């Protein structure tokens, strides 16, 4: 992995993790699905305009279109939609920890459904990762964390795992920025329809809402997604996913600094265990790829 990939990966982890903090601000002042649909509409239009300015085409291959639709529905509509709804009731740091388990779920799904053999280090990493989640969740549930919000996060993380498995097909044919913009517009349509059916329109217009919305739209929304597709295209999904081990740390840290969320001893222990488990699983995959 070269220095460019290392830098991109670090920024991806930081930007991706910070989205939970800005989302927590947004859902306190506006309907979660409606605000997310508007965010994706703005981000998608900007992405498509940038892609055209860069000379990219929206004439994608059939495989790219299929992967782009799956990514738009599973990541943008299901994963982020469910997390935005859940963050009306749970803290941003906890949401980021839940989402960071995605590489563990991908590894487990490959073993269960595709019969992929796991190296001993990967098996140990899976055990550690899920064990760390149990430590954190048991502490938070006993502390009053909302069970429905946690369930929505679990379902959303499963959808994110499906989206991640489709990412390679979306980026392998070039036109990366166009793919980013189009999958956001797909998410905007899905979430917009859901908002019209399920939500009452209301907005508490504040400076915090405007800042959080602009930041979420441009940084985690547009920039982080472009970085992710670029990483996957450059070094592959397996190596790129190694950077997910940083997400629990960054997610909890940003939420604590910006929102003043409390970090308990069990949280710190659980985050360290989850991060170690994710790193072990992803390093095991990278080693297997290098040897194969």
N, C-alpha and C positions, 0 to 999 in steps of 0.2 A: 504494500500500500504506500503510495508516494505522498509527498508533503501536501500537494493540492487536495488529495482525498482526505487527508487528516484534518486539514483546515475546514473543508466543506462539511465534514462529518461533525466536527465540534460545533460549528455554527448551526447546523441542522438540529442537533440535540437541544441546544439552548433555545432556538426560535420555536421549535416544536413544543417544548415543555412550557414555554411562557404563555402559550395559547390558553391554557387552563385558567391562568390568573386573569387575563383580559376577558375571557368568557364569563368568569364569575362576576365581574363588574357589569358586563352587558346584561346578563339575565336578571340583575337586580333592578334594571331600569327599562326593560323592554321584553316583549314576548320572545322566548328562546328560538322557536322555529322561524318566526317571521324575521327576526334580526339576522339569523344565520342565512336565510334565503337571500336577504338583501346583501349581506357580505359576499356571498358567492356570486351574485349577479354582478356586483361591482368588480370583484377580483377577476371573474371570468372575462368580462368585457375588456378590462385592462390587459389581461393575459393574451387574448386573441389579437388585440390591437398591437401589442408589442411583437407578437409572433409575425404578424403581417409586415411590420416595420423591419423585422430581421430577415424578411424574405422567405419565411416558412409558409407551407401550404396547409390548407385544411383537407386536402385530399389524402387522407390516411389510408393505410392498408386495412384489409378486413380484420386482421389480428389486432391492429392498433385500435380500431373502432370498438371491437369487442371488449378489449381490456380497458379502454377509456370509459365505456359505459359502466362496466363492473366497478371500476374505481370510483366513478362519480356517484353511483348509487350506494355502494357499500361503505366507502370512507366518508364522503361528504354528507349524504342523506342519513344513513343509518348510524354510523359511528359517531360523527359529530353532532347529529341531531339528537340522539339519545343522551350523549354526554351534556349537551347544552341544557336539555330538560332536567337531567339529574343534578346539575350544578345549581339549581334553585334550592336544593336541600343538602348537598354535601360540599365539603371544602375543596378548593382547587388542588391542594397538595395531594389529597386522597385520590381525586380523579386522575391526576397525572400518574400516580403509582399504579392504579388499575390499568390504565392504557399502556403503560410500559411493559406489561406482561405479554404483549402481543407476540414477541419472538418465541416465548415459551409455548404459547398456544399453537403457533405455526409448527414448531418442532414436534409437539405432541400429536398434532393432526397428521403430519407426515408419517409418523410411526404407526398410528392407529388405522388410518384410512389407506395409506399408500405402501405400508409395509417396510418403510425405510428403517434400516438398522441404525441404532444409536450407539456411539462409542461410550465407554464407561464414564468419561468426563461429561458427556452430554446428559446421560442419565442422572448423574449426581447434580448437574446444573439444574435440571428440571425439578428435582426434589428440593433443592435449596430455594429456587425461585418461587415455587408455589408455597413452600414453607414460610418464606418471608412474607408473602401476601397474607397468609393465615395469621401470622403474628400481628400484622398491621390491622387487618380487618377485625380480629377479635378484640383488639384494644379499642378501635374506633366504635364498634357496635356496642360494646359495654359502656362507652362514653356517650352514646346517644346518636350515633350516625344513622341516617335514614336508610332502612333496609330496601325500600323501593328504589331509591337513588342508586344504591350499590348494585341492585339487580340490573337496572338500565345500563350501568357501566359495564357489567359483565357481557351483556348482549352486544353492546357497542364494540367492545374489544374483540369479540368473535367476528363481527363484521369487518373490523380493521384488519384482522388476520387474512380474511378472504381478499380484501383490497390489496394487501401487500403481496400476496401470491400472484396477483394479476399485473403488478407494476412492471415486470420485465417486458411483457408483451406490449405495454403501452409506450415504452421508451426506446425499444430496440430499433425502430425504423426511422429515427430522427424526428424532427419537428417537435422537440421537447416542450417548448413554450406553448405551442399550439395545443398539444395534448393537455397541458396544465390548464389552459384557459377553457377548453371544451369540457373537461371533466368537472370543472367548477360550475359551468352553466347547466350541466345535467343535474348537479346537486341542487342548484338554485330552483330549477323547475320542480323537482320532487318535494323540496322543503316548502316552496311557495304554496303548492297545492295542499300539503298537510297543514300549513298554518291557516289557510282560509277555512279549512274544515274544522280544525280543532281549537283555534285560539281566537280570543277577542282582541281587536287592535287597541293597543295603549302604549304610550311612550312617556317616560319621565325624563325630559330632555335636560341633561346636565353636562358640564364640561367633562366629567369623568367618563360618561357614556360616549361622547364624541371621540375623545382620545383613545379609549379602549377599542371602539369600533374601527377607527382609522388604522390603529396599530395591528389589530387582528386581521384586517383585510389585507394589508400590505406585507406584513412580516411573516407571521405564522401561515397566513393564507396563501399568498402568492410566492414570496421569496423562499420559504421553507419547502414548499412543494416542488418548486423548480430545482432547488438543491437536491432534494431526495431523488427525483427522476434523473438528474445529472449523475449523482453518485451511483445509482443502480446501473445506468448506462455505461459508466466508466469502469466500475469494479465489480458489478454484479450484486444481486439482491442479498446474497448471503454475507458477503464482506461488508456491504453497506449497513446491514442490520446490526452489526457489532456495536455501532454507535448508540443503539437503543439502551445499552446498559447505563448510559449517562442520564437518561431521562428521569429516573426516580430522583436522583440528586438535584438536577436542575429544576424539576417541577416543584419539589418541596422547598428548595431554596428561594426561588422567585416568589412563590406564594407567601413565604415568611417575610421576605424583604418588602414586597409591595403591599400585601394585604394584612400583614401582621399576624398570620396564622401561627398557632402554637405548634412547636415540634416537640413531641414527647420522647422519652427514652425508648419506648417500644417502636416508635416511628423510625428513629435513627437506626436501631438494630435491624428492623424489618427492611428498610431501604437498602442498607448495606448487603443484607442477605439476598434480596431480589436482584440487585445490581450484579453481585457475584455470580448468581445463577444464570442470569442473561448472558454475561460475558463468557462463562464456561460453555454454554450451549453454542453460542455463535463462534467462538474460537474452535470448538470441536468441528463445526460444520466447515469452517474455513480450512482447517487442517485436512479434512477429508477431501475437500475440493482440490487442494493443492496436490495431494497424494494421488488423486484420481486422474 
